[in-house]
Amino acid sequence: MASFPVPLLLSMSMGVDLIDALRSNDIVGFLCLLILAVLSAFSGYLMFAKFWEIKHASVQSEDFIEECLEGSKSLPEIYKAANAYPHSPLASLLREAYVEYEMEIEQDSAAGLPLDQRVQLSKTSVESALERTISSEMRKLEGRLIHIATVSTLAPFIGLFGTVWGVLAAFQGLAREGNASLATLAPGISTALLTTIFGLVVAIPAVGMYNYLAGNVSRLSSQMESFAYELSNVFQKHLLRRG
């Protein structure tokens, strides 16, 4: 997903000689392009990794929901089935809540507590486990998204710095030579335009992918909230049936 070679490919198809423009660059222009190349490779890796991470989480969550709705499986059977979906945040919710539920029931039964008190304590424990798991899963899903957002914000400013530097160099060259010839202006203008182009080419895919990934994370977050609410009711009903 690295986007840095795109301007070179476009220049070949549109008759623009970026290679020659690169030769006209100064050291600051090359430094800006080097930083943009590193940012491009870094953001490309992050976008690819986060895309597949969130894709796996979404697909496995959908499959897990379908399995939960199939037939009339008992709660222990669904818990065992959840182990087949390691990337699903919904499966993680059920696993953590089930373990907490069983531990709480075992402790309350050993203490000889009445049913209504056991129901209230198990509800509190399960909801606490669900909240912890949602927070943990959200940290994993949102992890490294901030780095993609940083690249999308930083790249245009690096391009802008190169633009200002190139224009400054062009005017200084003009002042030294005393005439507005193309040879005098070319190095500065090349630096200005190249850094602008590459800065935008690095930033645009990062902005688009960040918005896409953030939207998917938001959807998964809503799914987890709804699923957690349903799970809390399921565990409460299960305990009432057990008596």
SEVONU-342943 format. One record per residue (C-alpha): residue number from 1; x, y, z; residue in one letter. Coordinates in nm, 3 decimals, m for minus. Example, Ala and Ser with C-alpha at 12.3 -4.5 7.8 and 13.67 -1.06 7.14 Angstrom:
2
{vexdo 1, {1.230, m0.450, 0.780}, 'A'}
{vexdo 2, {1.367, m0.106, 0.714}, 'S'}
END
This chain:
243
{vexdo 1, {0.000, 0.000, 0.000}, 'M'}
{vexdo 2, {0.301, 0.231, m0.004}, 'A'}
{vexdo 3, {0.212, 0.525, m0.227}, 'S'}
{vexdo 4, {0.548, 0.693, m0.281}, 'F'}
{vexdo 5, {0.624, 0.543, m0.631}, 'P'}
{vexdo 6, {0.287, 0.664, m0.768}, 'V'}
{vexdo 7, {0.411, 1.007, m0.889}, 'P'}
{vexdo 8, {0.692, 0.837, m1.081}, 'L'}
{vexdo 9, {0.445, 0.605, m1.253}, 'L'}
{vexdo 10, {0.212, 0.894, m1.335}, 'L'}
{vexdo 11, {0.497, 1.101, m1.472}, 'S'}
{vexdo 12, {0.594, 0.821, m1.713}, 'M'}
{vexdo 13, {0.238, 0.803, m1.847}, 'S'}
{vexdo 14, {0.186, 1.181, m1.871}, 'M'}
{vexdo 15, {0.519, 1.287, m2.017}, 'G'}
{vexdo 16, {0.645, 1.464, m1.704}, 'V'}
{vexdo 17, {1.011, 1.392, m1.634}, 'D'}
{vexdo 18, {1.027, 1.363, m1.256}, 'L'}
{vexdo 19, {1.370, 1.203, m1.275}, 'I'}
{vexdo 20, {1.508, 1.521, m1.428}, 'D'}
{vexdo 21, {1.324, 1.725, m1.166}, 'A'}
{vexdo 22, {1.486, 1.514, m0.895}, 'L'}
{vexdo 23, {1.829, 1.594, m1.040}, 'R'}
{vexdo 24, {1.751, 1.964, m1.007}, 'S'}
{vexdo 25, {1.664, 1.928, m0.638}, 'N'}
{vexdo 26, {1.882, 2.067, m0.361}, 'D'}
{vexdo 27, {1.984, 1.893, m0.039}, 'I'}
{vexdo 28, {1.683, 2.018, 0.160}, 'V'}
{vexdo 29, {1.449, 1.898, m0.113}, 'G'}
{vexdo 30, {1.612, 1.553, m0.109}, 'F'}
{vexdo 31, {1.585, 1.546, 0.270}, 'L'}
{vexdo 32, {1.211, 1.623, 0.252}, 'C'}
{vexdo 33, {1.162, 1.352, m0.010}, 'L'}
{vexdo 34, {1.358, 1.103, 0.201}, 'L'}
{vexdo 35, {1.140, 1.175, 0.505}, 'I'}
{vexdo 36, {0.828, 1.139, 0.289}, 'L'}
{vexdo 37, {0.957, 0.807, 0.152}, 'A'}
{vexdo 38, {1.007, 0.674, 0.506}, 'V'}
{vexdo 39, {0.660, 0.794, 0.608}, 'L'}
{vexdo 40, {0.511, 0.633, 0.299}, 'S'}
{vexdo 41, {0.669, 0.294, 0.372}, 'A'}
{vexdo 42, {0.574, 0.317, 0.740}, 'F'}
{vexdo 43, {0.212, 0.415, 0.674}, 'S'}
{vexdo 44, {0.184, 0.155, 0.397}, 'G'}
{vexdo 45, {0.286, m0.121, 0.638}, 'Y'}
{vexdo 46, {0.047, 0.006, 0.907}, 'L'}
{vexdo 47, {m0.245, 0.037, 0.666}, 'M'}
{vexdo 48, {m0.192, m0.315, 0.535}, 'F'}
{vexdo 49, {m0.156, m0.465, 0.885}, 'A'}
{vexdo 50, {m0.456, m0.280, 1.034}, 'K'}
{vexdo 51, {m0.674, m0.355, 0.733}, 'F'}
{vexdo 52, {m0.627, m0.730, 0.772}, 'W'}
{vexdo 53, {m0.652, m0.717, 1.151}, 'E'}
{vexdo 54, {m0.987, m0.538, 1.139}, 'I'}
{vexdo 55, {m1.100, m0.751, 0.844}, 'K'}
{vexdo 56, {m1.035, m1.070, 1.041}, 'H'}
{vexdo 57, {m1.214, m0.926, 1.345}, 'A'}
{vexdo 58, {m1.520, m0.834, 1.138}, 'S'}
{vexdo 59, {m1.541, m1.162, 0.947}, 'V'}
{vexdo 60, {m1.493, m1.380, 1.253}, 'Q'}
{vexdo 61, {m1.747, m1.175, 1.449}, 'S'}
{vexdo 62, {m2.008, m1.224, 1.178}, 'E'}
{vexdo 63, {m1.933, m1.599, 1.165}, 'D'}
{vexdo 64, {m1.952, m1.623, 1.544}, 'F'}
{vexdo 65, {m2.291, m1.450, 1.554}, 'I'}
{vexdo 66, {m2.420, m1.689, 1.288}, 'E'}
{vexdo 67, {m2.302, m1.988, 1.492}, 'E'}
{vexdo 68, {m2.464, m1.850, 1.807}, 'C'}
{vexdo 69, {m2.796, m1.816, 1.625}, 'L'}
{vexdo 70, {m2.782, m2.166, 1.475}, 'E'}
{vexdo 71, {m3.002, m2.420, 1.654}, 'G'}
{vexdo 72, {m3.044, m2.411, 2.031}, 'S'}
{vexdo 73, {m2.694, m2.439, 2.171}, 'K'}
{vexdo 74, {m2.643, m2.422, 2.543}, 'S'}
{vexdo 75, {m2.425, m2.157, 2.704}, 'L'}
{vexdo 76, {m2.132, m2.397, 2.767}, 'P'}
{vexdo 77, {m2.150, m2.510, 2.402}, 'E'}
{vexdo 78, {m2.135, m2.151, 2.278}, 'I'}
{vexdo 79, {m1.843, m2.087, 2.512}, 'Y'}
{vexdo 80, {m1.654, m2.379, 2.357}, 'K'}
{vexdo 81, {m1.742, m2.259, 2.007}, 'A'}
{vexdo 82, {m1.604, m1.913, 2.091}, 'A'}
{vexdo 83, {m1.254, m2.059, 2.116}, 'N'}
{vexdo 84, {m1.260, m2.116, 1.739}, 'A'}
{vexdo 85, {m1.275, m1.737, 1.680}, 'Y'}
{vexdo 86, {m0.956, m1.592, 1.833}, 'P'}
{vexdo 87, {m0.976, m1.267, 1.631}, 'H'}
{vexdo 88, {m1.340, m1.191, 1.710}, 'S'}
{vexdo 89, {m1.398, m0.927, 1.980}, 'P'}
{vexdo 90, {m1.750, m1.066, 2.031}, 'L'}
{vexdo 91, {m1.612, m1.413, 2.102}, 'A'}
{vexdo 92, {m1.367, m1.257, 2.348}, 'S'}
{vexdo 93, {m1.658, m1.089, 2.525}, 'L'}
{vexdo 94, {m1.838, m1.419, 2.568}, 'L'}
{vexdo 95, {m1.527, m1.606, 2.683}, 'R'}
{vexdo 96, {m1.434, m1.351, 2.949}, 'E'}
{vexdo 97, {m1.791, m1.305, 3.070}, 'A'}
{vexdo 98, {m1.850, m1.681, 3.090}, 'Y'}
{vexdo 99, {m1.536, m1.740, 3.297}, 'V'}
{vexdo 100, {m1.631, m1.457, 3.534}, 'E'}
{vexdo 101, {m1.987, m1.589, 3.555}, 'Y'}
{vexdo 102, {m1.881, m1.944, 3.647}, 'E'}
{vexdo 103, {m1.634, m1.819, 3.908}, 'M'}
{vexdo 104, {m1.895, m1.596, 4.068}, 'E'}
{vexdo 105, {m2.159, m1.873, 4.073}, 'I'}
{vexdo 106, {m1.913, m2.115, 4.232}, 'E'}
{vexdo 107, {m1.819, m1.868, 4.505}, 'Q'}
{vexdo 108, {m2.180, m1.763, 4.577}, 'D'}
{vexdo 109, {m2.303, m2.122, 4.588}, 'S'}
{vexdo 110, {m2.027, m2.217, 4.831}, 'A'}
{vexdo 111, {m2.129, m1.924, 5.051}, 'A'}
{vexdo 112, {m2.491, m2.039, 5.050}, 'G'}
{vexdo 113, {m2.631, m1.706, 4.930}, 'L'}
{vexdo 114, {m3.001, m1.680, 4.834}, 'P'}
{vexdo 115, {m3.094, m1.678, 4.464}, 'L'}
{vexdo 116, {m3.181, m1.308, 4.435}, 'D'}
{vexdo 117, {m2.846, m1.209, 4.586}, 'Q'}
{vexdo 118, {m2.660, m1.450, 4.360}, 'R'}
{vexdo 119, {m2.837, m1.304, 4.057}, 'V'}
{vexdo 120, {m2.739, m0.951, 4.152}, 'Q'}
{vexdo 121, {m2.376, m1.040, 4.227}, 'L'}
{vexdo 122, {m2.335, m1.241, 3.906}, 'S'}
{vexdo 123, {m2.491, m0.956, 3.705}, 'K'}
{vexdo 124, {m2.245, m0.709, 3.854}, 'T'}
{vexdo 125, {m1.947, m0.940, 3.792}, 'S'}
{vexdo 126, {m2.049, m1.019, 3.433}, 'V'}
{vexdo 127, {m2.107, m0.652, 3.346}, 'E'}
{vexdo 128, {m1.770, m0.561, 3.496}, 'S'}
{vexdo 129, {m1.598, m0.833, 3.290}, 'A'}
{vexdo 130, {m1.777, m0.713, 2.976}, 'L'}
{vexdo 131, {m1.669, m0.352, 3.032}, 'E'}
{vexdo 132, {m1.307, m0.458, 3.086}, 'R'}
{vexdo 133, {m1.310, m0.673, 2.775}, 'T'}
{vexdo 134, {m1.467, m0.402, 2.560}, 'I'}
{vexdo 135, {m1.198, m0.157, 2.673}, 'S'}
{vexdo 136, {m0.925, m0.411, 2.600}, 'S'}
{vexdo 137, {m1.062, m0.497, 2.257}, 'E'}
{vexdo 138, {m1.104, m0.130, 2.165}, 'M'}
{vexdo 139, {m0.742, m0.062, 2.259}, 'R'}
{vexdo 140, {m0.634, m0.341, 2.026}, 'K'}
{vexdo 141, {m0.859, m0.230, 1.741}, 'L'}
{vexdo 142, {m0.759, 0.137, 1.771}, 'E'}
{vexdo 143, {m0.392, 0.056, 1.822}, 'G'}
{vexdo 144, {m0.164, 0.221, 1.564}, 'R'}
{vexdo 145, {m0.450, 0.406, 1.396}, 'L'}
{vexdo 146, {m0.310, 0.722, 1.553}, 'I'}
{vexdo 147, {0.016, 0.664, 1.363}, 'H'}
{vexdo 148, {m0.172, 0.655, 1.031}, 'I'}
{vexdo 149, {m0.352, 0.976, 1.128}, 'A'}
{vexdo 150, {m0.017, 1.134, 1.219}, 'T'}
{vexdo 151, {0.130, 1.051, 0.879}, 'V'}
{vexdo 152, {m0.177, 1.195, 0.704}, 'S'}
{vexdo 153, {m0.132, 1.518, 0.900}, 'T'}
{vexdo 154, {0.246, 1.541, 0.889}, 'L'}
{vexdo 155, {0.310, 1.463, 0.520}, 'A'}
{vexdo 156, {0.140, 1.774, 0.374}, 'P'}
{vexdo 157, {0.331, 1.999, 0.614}, 'F'}
{vexdo 158, {0.662, 1.842, 0.509}, 'I'}
{vexdo 159, {0.556, 1.903, 0.149}, 'G'}
{vexdo 160, {0.464, 2.261, 0.240}, 'L'}
{vexdo 161, {0.803, 2.313, 0.402}, 'F'}
{vexdo 162, {0.970, 2.194, 0.083}, 'G'}
{vexdo 163, {0.745, 2.426, m0.119}, 'T'}
{vexdo 164, {0.838, 2.730, 0.085}, 'V'}
{vexdo 165, {1.206, 2.633, 0.079}, 'W'}
{vexdo 166, {1.198, 2.587, m0.297}, 'G'}
{vexdo 167, {1.030, 2.922, m0.359}, 'V'}
{vexdo 168, {1.283, 3.088, m0.128}, 'L'}
{vexdo 169, {1.569, 2.925, m0.318}, 'A'}
{vexdo 170, {1.419, 3.037, m0.649}, 'A'}
{vexdo 171, {1.397, 3.401, m0.536}, 'F'}
{vexdo 172, {1.750, 3.393, m0.395}, 'Q'}
{vexdo 173, {1.877, 3.255, m0.727}, 'G'}
{vexdo 174, {1.692, 3.528, m0.908}, 'L'}
{vexdo 175, {1.848, 3.792, m0.683}, 'A'}
{vexdo 176, {2.199, 3.655, m0.735}, 'R'}
{vexdo 177, {2.174, 3.628, m1.114}, 'E'}
{vexdo 178, {1.975, 3.946, m1.167}, 'G'}
{vexdo 179, {1.759, 3.789, m1.441}, 'N'}
{vexdo 180, {1.450, 3.567, m1.448}, 'A'}
{vexdo 181, {1.590, 3.290, m1.670}, 'S'}
{vexdo 182, {1.450, 2.937, m1.647}, 'L'}
{vexdo 183, {1.790, 2.799, m1.548}, 'A'}
{vexdo 184, {1.796, 3.033, m1.249}, 'T'}
{vexdo 185, {1.448, 2.942, m1.126}, 'L'}
{vexdo 186, {1.439, 2.571, m1.213}, 'A'}
{vexdo 187, {1.614, 2.420, m0.905}, 'P'}
{vexdo 188, {1.398, 2.606, m0.654}, 'G'}
{vexdo 189, {1.076, 2.549, m0.845}, 'I'}
{vexdo 190, {1.159, 2.176, m0.881}, 'S'}
{vexdo 191, {1.206, 2.147, m0.506}, 'T'}
{vexdo 192, {0.881, 2.334, m0.439}, 'A'}
{vexdo 193, {0.668, 2.130, m0.678}, 'L'}
{vexdo 194, {0.818, 1.789, m0.607}, 'L'}
{vexdo 195, {0.782, 1.809, m0.231}, 'T'}
{vexdo 196, {0.425, 1.932, m0.271}, 'T'}
{vexdo 197, {0.336, 1.644, m0.501}, 'I'}
{vexdo 198, {0.498, 1.376, m0.287}, 'F'}
{vexdo 199, {0.356, 1.519, 0.035}, 'G'}
{vexdo 200, {0.002, 1.497, m0.104}, 'L'}
{vexdo 201, {0.055, 1.152, m0.251}, 'V'}
{vexdo 202, {0.169, 1.022, 0.089}, 'V'}
{vexdo 203, {m0.110, 1.198, 0.281}, 'A'}
{vexdo 204, {m0.414, 1.124, 0.064}, 'I'}
{vexdo 205, {m0.409, 0.741, 0.093}, 'P'}
{vexdo 206, {m0.337, 0.771, 0.465}, 'A'}
{vexdo 207, {m0.639, 0.998, 0.517}, 'V'}
{vexdo 208, {m0.866, 0.772, 0.314}, 'G'}
{vexdo 209, {m0.751, 0.453, 0.486}, 'M'}
{vexdo 210, {m0.771, 0.608, 0.832}, 'Y'}
{vexdo 211, {m1.132, 0.712, 0.775}, 'N'}
{vexdo 212, {m1.217, 0.367, 0.638}, 'Y'}
{vexdo 213, {m1.054, 0.184, 0.929}, 'L'}
{vexdo 214, {m1.197, 0.420, 1.191}, 'A'}
{vexdo 215, {m1.544, 0.361, 1.047}, 'G'}
{vexdo 216, {m1.500, m0.016, 1.076}, 'N'}
{vexdo 217, {m1.371, 0.015, 1.433}, 'V'}
{vexdo 218, {m1.675, 0.228, 1.522}, 'S'}
{vexdo 219, {m1.905, m0.039, 1.375}, 'R'}
{vexdo 220, {m1.733, m0.313, 1.576}, 'L'}
{vexdo 221, {m1.762, m0.098, 1.888}, 'S'}
{vexdo 222, {m2.139, m0.071, 1.837}, 'S'}
{vexdo 223, {m2.160, m0.446, 1.785}, 'Q'}
{vexdo 224, {m1.972, m0.510, 2.108}, 'M'}
{vexdo 225, {m2.198, m0.278, 2.307}, 'E'}
{vexdo 226, {m2.512, m0.446, 2.173}, 'S'}
{vexdo 227, {m2.369, m0.794, 2.220}, 'F'}
{vexdo 228, {m2.260, m0.716, 2.576}, 'A'}
{vexdo 229, {m2.613, m0.601, 2.664}, 'Y'}
{vexdo 230, {m2.758, m0.924, 2.523}, 'E'}
{vexdo 231, {m2.499, m1.135, 2.704}, 'L'}
{vexdo 232, {m2.580, m0.976, 3.039}, 'S'}
{vexdo 233, {m2.945, m1.075, 2.997}, 'N'}
{vexdo 234, {m2.854, m1.426, 2.880}, 'V'}
{vexdo 235, {m2.636, m1.494, 3.185}, 'F'}
{vexdo 236, {m2.902, m1.360, 3.419}, 'Q'}
{vexdo 237, {m3.169, m1.585, 3.266}, 'K'}
{vexdo 238, {m2.931, m1.881, 3.273}, 'H'}
{vexdo 239, {m2.876, m1.837, 3.646}, 'L'}
{vexdo 240, {m3.250, m1.809, 3.715}, 'L'}
{vexdo 241, {m3.307, m2.138, 3.531}, 'R'}
{vexdo 242, {m3.029, m2.306, 3.727}, 'R'}
{vexdo 243, {m3.186, m2.186, 4.050}, 'G'}
END
